Amino acid sequence: MTAPGVGPRLLGARELVSLVVPRLGDGGLLIVSDFDGTLARIVMDPWGAAVIPEARRALRQLAGTPGVHVALLSGRTALDLASRARVGGAIYLGNHGVERGILARGGRAETMRIERDPELESYVEDAQLLADRVARDVSEPWMVVERKGPSVAFHFRAAPDLVAARDRVLEAVERADTSGRLVRFPGRRALEVRPPGAAAKRDALRLLIEELRPATTLVLGDDAADADAFMVLRELRDAAVTDGFAVAVHAHAEMPEPVAAAADVALASPAETARFLAGLARAIRAGRQAVTAPPRVTSSTAHARARASSPSSSGPSRPAT
């Protein structure tokens, strides 16, 4: 974790709007945001997370603006993400990019067509059996099991002793999955188990930018998996593929070191994220800077191509905690 005063420059929402708006122009804008800790405050119960209303309103306005694409990229499933965000016209990249869907404007989340990498279907049964066995083994009230098709996350953020809880969950996973077919990704508040080679946030962002070719890209997030996406943005920015900013959000008192190292600037909280998005929507709507529409994106099964295009995608990702 970063020490106080160390990390990217902390900006207010208005300051960041004034920094971003002059960089907009021909080629369009892509906004890619995490959910927990970025658009929603971190809460002890993962199922209690709710998008900040001002952020939802702003994202709806932005998603309906010609020349602007909005994508939500999260460790949650695409359906769960869309059900909580409820932003029509947005692209939903769930389970770190393994799942993909586009919610129609005015549409209901449960009607969204979701596509998943077909190569991962053989892991669904393994992940579900693992979820059942670990849930029986660790039947504590603080244990939350998040089933995500070919992967599963075990949350223990409400445990009185995070280190002891993590060790106990990891031991239960080792007992239940002796073959080690699924890959473990321990975090501070969760243990995620995923198929080898599954898409990560970095892969999903790279593919999205490759498809849309936006002139400007904003990536917002708060944890180590988002830091991986930040690094992709910086790489593509250095290669003149897109311009933009990696924006870290302080979801906790301290910022994880990978996030601090990879971000360009920081916002103080999810509430400040909401104010920034609202200010950006107002500035674009007021015509202070024209945005030319990028190509229209459609939902497609391009996950295998994303993995093939990223030489590091077969290595461990760092899921949100």
VOPAGU-2260 file (C-alpha; in pm, 1 decimal, decimal comma):
REM VOPAGU-2260
SITE   aa  ch    i         X         Y         Z
SITE  MET   A    0       0,0       0,0       0,0
SITE  THR   A    1     114,9     352,8     -61,1
SITE  ALA   A    2     218,2     579,3     220,4
SITE  PRO   A    3      33,5     909,1     272,8
SITE  GLY   A    4     138,0    1168,4      19,2
SITE  VAL   A    5     284,0     911,6    -222,4
SITE  GLY   A    6     123,0     830,5    -554,9
SITE  PRO   A    7     -40,7    1004,5    -851,5
SITE  ARG   A    8    -148,0    1368,5    -826,2
SITE  LEU   A    9    -482,4    1397,5    -647,5
SITE  LEU   A   10    -725,2    1615,0    -843,1
SITE  GLY   A   11   -1073,5    1741,5    -777,1
SITE  ALA   A   12   -1351,4    1658,1   -1022,0
SITE  ARG   A   13   -1345,9    2004,6   -1181,2
SITE  GLU   A   14    -969,5    1996,8   -1221,2
SITE  LEU   A   15    -983,9    1663,6   -1399,6
SITE  VAL   A   16   -1263,9    1783,3   -1631,1
SITE  SER   A   17   -1053,0    2084,9   -1724,3
SITE  LEU   A   18    -760,6    1852,2   -1795,6
SITE  VAL   A   19    -960,7    1607,7   -2009,3
SITE  VAL   A   20   -1184,4    1835,4   -2217,0
SITE  PRO   A   21    -905,9    2008,3   -2414,1
SITE  ARG   A   22    -777,1    1664,8   -2517,8
SITE  LEU   A   23   -1106,1    1564,4   -2682,3
SITE  GLY   A   24   -1155,9    1594,4   -3053,3
SITE  ASP   A   25   -1191,4    1399,5   -3375,8
SITE  GLY   A   26   -1193,1    1024,2   -3326,3
SITE  GLY   A   27   -1421,7     994,3   -3026,5
SITE  LEU   A   28   -1399,4     924,2   -2654,4
SITE  LEU   A   29   -1397,1     588,4   -2477,6
SITE  ILE   A   30   -1469,4     576,6   -2102,6
SITE  VAL   A   31   -1385,8     246,5   -1930,1
SITE  SER   A   32   -1471,8     218,9   -1560,3
SITE  ASP   A   33   -1449,6     -38,5   -1286,6
SITE  PHE   A   34   -1753,9     -71,8   -1058,8
SITE  ASP   A   35   -1672,9    -154,3    -693,6
SITE  GLY   A   36   -1463,9     120,2    -539,0
SITE  THR   A   37   -1497,9     339,0    -848,4
SITE  LEU   A   38   -1867,6     390,1    -927,2
SITE  ALA   A   39   -1988,1     230,0    -602,5
SITE  ARG   A   40   -1851,3     262,4    -251,7
SITE  ILE   A   41   -1680,7     -43,5    -103,5
SITE  VAL   A   42   -1916,0    -219,3     139,9
SITE  MET   A   43   -1868,1    -524,7     360,1
SITE  ASP   A   44   -2133,4    -726,7     176,1
SITE  PRO   A   45   -2046,8    -750,2    -198,7
SITE  TRP   A   46   -2416,7    -795,1    -277,7
SITE  GLY   A   47   -2491,8    -461,6    -109,5
SITE  ALA   A   48   -2285,5    -253,4    -352,8
SITE  ALA   A   49   -2485,6      17,1    -532,2
SITE  VAL   A   50   -2384,6     262,4    -801,1
SITE  ILE   A   51   -2381,6     625,8    -687,8
SITE  PRO   A   52   -2694,6     780,1    -849,3
SITE  GLU   A   53   -2506,0    1082,2    -986,4
SITE  ALA   A   54   -2261,5     847,2   -1158,4
SITE  ARG   A   55   -2546,8     651,7   -1317,3
SITE  ARG   A   56   -2710,5     969,1   -1449,5
SITE  ALA   A   57   -2381,5    1095,5   -1589,6
SITE  LEU   A   58   -2296,3     764,3   -1757,2
SITE  ARG   A   59   -2640,7     749,7   -1915,5
SITE  GLN   A   60   -2588,3    1097,6   -2058,3
SITE  LEU   A   61   -2241,1    1010,8   -2182,3
SITE  ALA   A   62   -2351,7     678,4   -2335,0
SITE  GLY   A   63   -2622,2     867,0   -2525,3
SITE  THR   A   64   -2379,6    1127,0   -2660,7
SITE  PRO   A   65   -2262,7    1084,8   -3020,1
SITE  GLY   A   66   -1893,0    1014,2   -3029,7
SITE  VAL   A   67   -1877,6     870,6   -2677,0
SITE  HIS   A   68   -1859,5     502,9   -2582,4
SITE  VAL   A   69   -1904,9     387,1   -2222,8
SITE  ALA   A   70   -1780,0      48,3   -2104,5
SITE  LEU   A   71   -1801,3    -100,6   -1755,5
SITE  LEU   A   72   -1523,7    -350,3   -1686,9
SITE  SER   A   73   -1551,5    -547,8   -1363,5
SITE  GLY   A   74   -1479,8    -874,5   -1188,9
SITE  ARG   A   75   -1857,0    -911,6   -1144,8
SITE  THR   A   76   -2057,1   -1102,8   -1403,2
SITE  ALA   A   77   -2192,0    -897,3   -1690,2
SITE  LEU   A   78   -2551,5    -958,7   -1576,4
SITE  ASP   A   79   -2479,7    -855,3   -1217,2
SITE  LEU   A   80   -2292,0    -549,7   -1340,8
SITE  ALA   A   81   -2571,0    -440,7   -1576,0
SITE  SER   A   82   -2835,6    -501,8   -1309,0
SITE  ARG   A   83   -2653,9    -270,3   -1066,0
SITE  ALA   A   84   -2540,3      -0,5   -1309,9
SITE  ARG   A   85   -2847,6      10,6   -1535,9
SITE  VAL   A   86   -2678,7     228,4   -1797,4
SITE  GLY   A   87   -2839,3     173,7   -2136,6
SITE  GLY   A   88   -2612,2     197,3   -2437,6
SITE  ALA   A   89   -2307,5      84,2   -2237,1
SITE  ILE   A   90   -2081,9    -212,9   -2306,7
SITE  TYR   A   91   -2060,6    -456,3   -2013,4
SITE  LEU   A   92   -1739,5    -654,1   -1979,4
SITE  GLY   A   93   -1794,4    -892,9   -1692,1
SITE  ASN   A   94   -1569,0   -1138,1   -1508,2
SITE  HIS   A   95   -1262,2    -929,2   -1604,4
SITE  GLY   A   96   -1359,4    -943,8   -1972,2
SITE  VAL   A   97   -1456,5   -1311,2   -2001,4
SITE  GLU   A   98   -1818,6   -1201,8   -2059,3
SITE  ARG   A   99   -1947,9    -929,7   -2287,8
SITE  GLY   A  100   -2282,9    -769,1   -2358,6
SITE  ILE   A  101   -2439,0    -440,9   -2467,3
SITE  LEU   A  102   -2747,4    -317,0   -2284,4
SITE  ALA   A  103   -2996,1    -148,7   -2515,9
SITE  ARG   A  104   -3109,9     199,1   -2419,5
SITE  GLY   A  105   -3425,1     151,8   -2213,9
SITE  GLY   A  106   -3361,4    -223,5   -2198,0
SITE  ARG   A  107   -3368,6    -451,0   -1895,2
SITE  ALA   A  108   -3048,8    -616,5   -1777,8
SITE  GLU   A  109   -3198,6    -966,3   -1778,4
SITE  THR   A  110   -3272,1    -936,0   -2151,5
SITE  MET   A  111   -2912,8    -845,6   -2240,5
SITE  ARG   A  112   -2744,4   -1100,6   -2464,5
SITE  ILE   A  113   -2421,3   -1209,9   -2298,4
SITE  GLU   A  114   -2139,9   -1383,5   -2480,4
SITE  ARG   A  115   -1862,0   -1576,6   -2312,7
SITE  ASP   A  116   -1542,1   -1728,0   -2443,7
SITE  PRO   A  117   -1654,4   -2077,4   -2556,1
SITE  GLU   A  118   -1310,4   -2219,7   -2479,9
SITE  LEU   A  119   -1380,9   -2174,9   -2108,2
SITE  GLU   A  120   -1705,4   -2373,6   -2096,4
SITE  SER   A  121   -1523,1   -2691,3   -1996,1
SITE  TYR   A  122   -1432,3   -2526,3   -1664,9
SITE  VAL   A  123   -1787,8   -2435,4   -1558,8
SITE  GLU   A  124   -1861,3   -2766,9   -1386,7
SITE  ASP   A  125   -1527,4   -2764,0   -1203,1
SITE  ALA   A  126   -1587,9   -2411,2   -1075,8
SITE  GLN   A  127   -1939,3   -2490,3    -954,9
SITE  LEU   A  128   -1828,8   -2805,8    -771,5
SITE  LEU   A  129   -1548,6   -2609,0    -609,6
SITE  ALA   A  130   -1792,9   -2339,2    -499,3
SITE  ASP   A  131   -2021,7   -2599,6    -339,0
SITE  ARG   A  132   -1741,1   -2778,5    -154,0
SITE  VAL   A  133   -1570,8   -2465,3     -19,6
SITE  ALA   A  134   -1904,3   -2315,3      88,9
SITE  ARG   A  135   -1972,5   -2629,3     294,5
SITE  ASP   A  136   -1621,0   -2630,2     438,7
SITE  VAL   A  137   -1619,4   -2260,2     533,2
SITE  SER   A  138   -1974,5   -2193,3     650,7
SITE  GLU   A  139   -1897,1   -1867,7     832,0
SITE  PRO   A  140   -2137,9   -1572,5     813,3
SITE  TRP   A  141   -1862,8   -1357,4     661,8
SITE  MET   A  142   -1813,7   -1593,9     367,9
SITE  VAL   A  143   -1965,9   -1481,7      36,0
SITE  VAL   A  144   -1941,9   -1711,9    -266,2
SITE  GLU   A  145   -1968,3   -1541,1    -605,2
SITE  ARG   A  146   -2031,3   -1791,6    -884,3
SITE  LYS   A  147   -1918,5   -1667,3   -1224,8
SITE  GLY   A  148   -1955,5   -1953,5   -1468,6
SITE  PRO   A  149   -1604,2   -2090,4   -1528,6
SITE  SER   A  150   -1465,6   -1903,5   -1226,1
SITE  VAL   A  151   -1563,7   -1840,6    -865,7
SITE  ALA   A  152   -1470,1   -1578,2    -607,2
SITE  PHE   A  153   -1472,1   -1631,9    -230,9
SITE  HIS   A  154   -1514,9   -1300,5     -49,0
SITE  PHE   A  155   -1417,0   -1261,3     315,6
SITE  ARG   A  156   -1405,0    -882,9     346,4
SITE  ALA   A  157   -1630,7    -886,8     656,0
SITE  ALA   A  158   -1415,4   -1140,0     844,8
SITE  PRO   A  159   -1275,0   -1011,3    1177,3
SITE  ASP   A  160    -926,1   -1134,4    1080,0
SITE  LEU   A  161    -858,6   -1097,9     706,9
SITE  VAL   A  162    -530,1   -1288,6     708,4
SITE  ALA   A  163    -674,0   -1585,2     898,0
SITE  ALA   A  164    -983,2   -1587,2     676,5
SITE  ARG   A  165    -775,3   -1582,1     359,1
SITE  ASP   A  166    -561,9   -1872,6     481,8
SITE  ARG   A  167    -868,4   -2073,4     578,6
SITE  VAL   A  168   -1037,1   -2019,4     241,7
SITE  LEU   A  169    -719,9   -2102,9      52,5
SITE  GLU   A  170    -678,3   -2425,6     251,6
SITE  ALA   A  171   -1040,2   -2519,0     172,9
SITE  VAL   A  172    -980,1   -2457,4    -197,7
SITE  GLU   A  173    -668,6   -2674,0    -190,6
SITE  ARG   A  174    -863,8   -2958,5     -28,0
SITE  ALA   A  175   -1150,0   -2928,7    -276,0
SITE  ASP   A  176    -943,3   -2890,6    -593,2
SITE  THR   A  177    -655,2   -3132,9    -557,0
SITE  SER   A  178    -597,3   -3140,4    -933,1
SITE  GLY   A  179    -510,1   -2771,0    -937,1
SITE  ARG   A  180    -683,6   -2733,0   -1272,1
SITE  LEU   A  181    -808,1   -2386,3   -1177,7
SITE  VAL   A  182    -569,1   -2101,2   -1100,4
SITE  ARG   A  183    -572,0   -1929,5    -759,2
SITE  PHE   A  184    -553,1   -1551,6    -727,9
SITE  PRO   A  185    -535,1   -1451,0    -360,6
SITE  GLY   A  186    -627,0   -1094,4    -267,2
SITE  ARG   A  187    -656,5    -896,2      54,8
SITE  ARG   A  188   -1033,4    -947,0      78,5
SITE  ALA   A  189   -1110,2   -1228,8    -165,5
SITE  LEU   A  190    -971,4   -1539,7    -327,0
SITE  GLU   A  191   -1059,3   -1581,1    -691,4
SITE  VAL   A  192   -1022,6   -1909,4    -878,8
SITE  ARG   A  193   -1017,9   -1888,3   -1258,6
SITE  PRO   A  194    -940,0   -2105,1   -1562,4
SITE  PRO   A  195    -584,6   -2081,3   -1694,5
SITE  GLY   A  196    -558,8   -1830,8   -1977,4
SITE  ALA   A  197    -890,1   -1658,6   -1901,9
SITE  ALA   A  198    -912,0   -1300,7   -2027,4
SITE  ALA   A  199    -807,6   -1030,0   -1782,0
SITE  LYS   A  200    -891,7    -660,8   -1768,6
SITE  ARG   A  201    -577,6    -573,7   -1960,4
SITE  ASP   A  202    -686,8    -800,6   -2247,9
SITE  ALA   A  203   -1041,5    -663,8   -2252,6
SITE  LEU   A  204    -919,4    -303,1   -2265,9
SITE  ARG   A  205    -666,4    -375,7   -2539,6
SITE  LEU   A  206    -932,5    -541,0   -2756,1
SITE  LEU   A  207   -1183,6    -260,5   -2699,5
SITE  ILE   A  208    -934,5       7,2   -2802,7
SITE  GLU   A  209    -834,3    -204,2   -3102,3
SITE  GLU   A  210   -1199,6    -223,7   -3212,3
SITE  LEU   A  211   -1298,7     138,3   -3152,8
SITE  ARG   A  212    -973,5     325,6   -3213,9
SITE  PRO   A  213   -1085,1     619,0   -2996,1
SITE  ALA   A  214    -880,5     936,7   -3003,1
SITE  THR   A  215    -909,9     962,2   -2625,3
SITE  THR   A  216    -950,9     688,3   -2364,1
SITE  LEU   A  217   -1024,7     731,2   -1994,3
SITE  VAL   A  218    -974,8     430,9   -1766,2
SITE  LEU   A  219   -1099,0     455,3   -1406,7
SITE  GLY   A  220   -1034,9     200,7   -1132,3
SITE  ASP   A  221    -913,2     134,9    -780,6
SITE  ASP   A  222    -741,8    -203,3    -756,3
SITE  ALA   A  223    -454,3    -409,4    -891,4
SITE  ALA   A  224    -652,2    -553,9   -1183,3
SITE  ASP   A  225    -728,3    -196,3   -1290,2
SITE  ALA   A  226    -357,1    -115,7   -1263,0
SITE  ASP   A  227    -295,8    -379,1   -1531,9
SITE  ALA   A  228    -544,9    -195,3   -1755,2
SITE  PHE   A  229    -372,9     135,2   -1673,8
SITE  MET   A  230     -45,9      -9,1   -1801,3
SITE  VAL   A  231    -210,3    -112,8   -2128,5
SITE  LEU   A  232    -344,4     240,3   -2174,8
SITE  ARG   A  233      -0,7     387,5   -2111,0
SITE  GLU   A  234     155,1     143,1   -2358,2
SITE  LEU   A  235     -96,5     229,5   -2630,5
SITE  ARG   A  236     -62,9     598,9   -2554,4
SITE  ASP   A  237     315,1     577,0   -2597,4
SITE  ALA   A  238     254,6     401,0   -2929,9
SITE  ALA   A  239      20,3     686,0   -3037,2
SITE  VAL   A  240    -274,1     445,5   -3070,3
SITE  THR   A  241    -489,5     654,5   -2835,0
SITE  ASP   A  242    -451,0     949,6   -2599,7
SITE  GLY   A  243    -602,8     961,2   -2251,7
SITE  PHE   A  244    -564,8     923,8   -1878,9
SITE  ALA   A  245    -544,5     642,8   -1625,9
SITE  VAL   A  246    -749,2     763,8   -1328,5
SITE  ALA   A  247    -706,1     595,5    -991,0
SITE  VAL   A  248    -984,5     621,3    -734,3
SITE  HIS   A  249    -922,6     615,8    -359,3
SITE  ALA   A  250   -1164,6     344,7    -247,5
SITE  HIS   A  251    -980,6     296,8      81,5
SITE  ALA   A  252    -765,1     511,1     305,8
SITE  GLU   A  253    -456,1     385,9     122,9
SITE  MET   A  254    -404,5     317,7    -246,2
SITE  PRO   A  255    -254,3     -16,7    -357,9
SITE  GLU   A  256     102,3      26,3    -477,7
SITE  PRO   A  257      39,6    -110,5    -831,9
SITE  VAL   A  258    -242,6     141,0    -878,1
SITE  ALA   A  259     -32,0     432,4    -755,3
SITE  ALA   A  260     253,1     330,5    -984,6
SITE  ALA   A  261      38,0     296,8   -1298,9
SITE  ALA   A  262    -209,5     586,9   -1264,7
SITE  ASP   A  263    -166,4     932,6   -1415,1
SITE  VAL   A  264    -395,3    1112,3   -1169,9
SITE  ALA   A  265    -626,4    1023,4    -882,0
SITE  LEU   A  266    -970,9    1111,3    -750,7
SITE  ALA   A  267   -1042,6    1110,8    -378,6
SITE  SER   A  268   -1344,1     875,2    -372,3
SITE  PRO   A  269   -1621,7     713,4    -577,4
SITE  ALA   A  270   -1831,3    1021,7    -498,1
SITE  GLU   A  271   -1566,2    1234,3    -667,1
SITE  THR   A  272   -1575,3     995,0    -964,3
SITE  ALA   A  273   -1947,4    1066,4    -994,3
SITE  ARG   A  274   -1885,6    1441,1    -983,5
SITE  PHE   A  275   -1615,7    1411,5   -1248,5
SITE  LEU   A  276   -1839,8    1212,1   -1484,3
SITE  ALA   A  277   -2125,1    1458,1   -1431,7
SITE  GLY   A  278   -1896,3    1751,0   -1504,7
SITE  LEU   A  279   -1757,8    1582,2   -1815,5
SITE  ALA   A  280   -2110,3    1510,6   -1942,4
SITE  ARG   A  281   -2208,8    1876,3   -1889,2
SITE  ALA   A  282   -1897,2    2003,9   -2063,6
SITE  ILE   A  283   -1950,5    1784,2   -2368,8
SITE  ARG   A  284   -2321,6    1861,1   -2381,0
SITE  ALA   A  285   -2251,5    2233,6   -2360,3
SITE  GLY   A  286   -2044,7    2204,0   -2675,4
SITE  ARG   A  287   -1720,6    2320,3   -2518,9
SITE  GLN   A  288   -1549,3    2048,8   -2718,4
SITE  ALA   A  289   -1687,9    1858,1   -3016,7
SITE  VAL   A  290   -1648,7    1482,1   -3023,8
SITE  THR   A  291   -1661,7    1297,5   -3355,1
SITE  ALA   A  292   -1825,9     956,3   -3339,5
SITE  PRO   A  293   -1596,5     651,1   -3346,1
SITE  PRO   A  294   -1706,3     331,3   -3521,7
SITE  ARG   A  295   -2009,5     162,2   -3373,1
SITE  VAL   A  296   -1923,3    -143,9   -3164,0
SITE  THR   A  297   -2136,8    -456,0   -3154,3
SITE  SER   A  298   -2122,8    -749,5   -2915,1
SITE  SER   A  299   -1896,4   -1018,1   -3057,4
SITE  THR   A  300   -1707,4   -1325,4   -2946,8
SITE  ALA   A  301   -1353,6   -1193,3   -2975,1
SITE  HIS   A  302   -1217,7   -1320,9   -2644,1
SITE  ALA   A  303    -991,1   -1584,3   -2799,7
SITE  ARG   A  304    -848,0   -1321,1   -3034,1
SITE  ALA   A  305    -786,1   -1094,8   -2736,5
SITE  ARG   A  306    -591,0   -1368,1   -2557,7
SITE  ALA   A  307    -391,7   -1444,7   -2868,9
SITE  SER   A  308    -302,1   -1076,8   -2920,4
SITE  SER   A  309    -168,2   -1034,0   -2567,4
SITE  PRO   A  310     151,1   -1226,6   -2493,5
SITE  SER   A  311     100,0   -1184,6   -2119,3
SITE  SER   A  312    -264,6   -1288,1   -2109,2
SITE  SER   A  313    -193,7   -1647,5   -2015,2
SITE  GLY   A  314     -24,2   -1536,4   -1695,0
SITE  PRO   A  315    -196,3   -1453,5   -1367,7
SITE  SER   A  316    -422,7   -1153,7   -1358,1
SITE  ARG   A  317    -502,4    -980,6   -1033,1
SITE  PRO   A  318    -878,4    -980,8    -977,0
SITE  ALA   A  319   -1054,0    -710,5    -784,6
SITE  THR   A  320   -1076,0    -765,1    -412,6
